[in-house]
Amino acid sequence: MLNNELWVESFIVGALAMRCSVVTDLKTGDTVIIDGGSETDRIISWIEDFSGQGPDWSKGPNDFDSMNSYGLSKRKVIALVNTHAHFDHSGEIPYLLDRYHVSWYLHPEDDYLQSLAQISAQRWGFKLPTPAIADKQLEDNMTLTLGSLTFEIYHTPGHTLGGCCIEVKIEDGPNHLFAGDTLFAGSVGRTDLPHSGGDFNLLAHSVITKLWPLDVDTVVHPGHGPLTAIGVEKSTNPFVGVNSPAFAEFRKS
């Protein structure tokens, strides 16, 4: 995919300020929603009508006229994909499935966690529908082709058992990595959340072995917080960067 064909939007949604990413091929209109866990009415309205609040960050059109300039009249949501199954990332998937009648992809090691989404949300005082059940599975190192979009899947357990990072490769520009809660700007995901299988050593191993080999200019879209880049985090992240205790321990092993 070429850089000028990729349209990415970030929606910071819900009380936990989670990033939902909407990825569209500007040649075809094929669209995939990554981590559509909250404020789904807002996301649907923007995808279909450019109405409402819109995204917090966008690499692409912001109205019908600018979209039409690419020769595109509308978008078509063809799949939902999740980095993991904490309720802020997956709780409103049922609403998106009701709207679009597409497949939903999740790593199977997060199926149990997903079954607890409604109960987990209640502990925080949030009301969610009965949890969705993913009908498609993500696998480590799989190439996932959805319409005209292609994603590379990396299983990166540690924050959750089934956590994954999702990469779009760009021929003439930086690649984009949708990292969920595996990697943040200057931090990493928590490993102490109940029923998640969190393990810091496993998380550090996932990042060091799966993410640090990626191109240094890869744009990282974390599940929370600002965008960053692989090179920045590899050099400076205090938890898993090359100067961290975790990296030193990895080199000993």
FENTANOR-V595458 format. One line per field, one symbol per residue. burial: b if it has 16 or more other ideal C-beta (glycine too) atoms within 10 Angstrom, else e. Layout:
burial->???
This chain:
burial->beeebbbbbbbbbbebebbbbbbbbbeebbbbbbbbbbbbebbbebbeeeeeeebeeebbbeeeeebeebebeebebbbbbbbbbbbbbbbbbbbbbebbebebbbbebbbebbbbbbebbeeeebebeebbebeeebeeeeebebeebebbbbbbbbbbbbbbbbbbbbeeeebbbbbbbbbbbbbbbebeeeebbbbbebbbbbbbebbbebeeebbbbbbbeeebbbebbbeebebbbeebebbeebeee
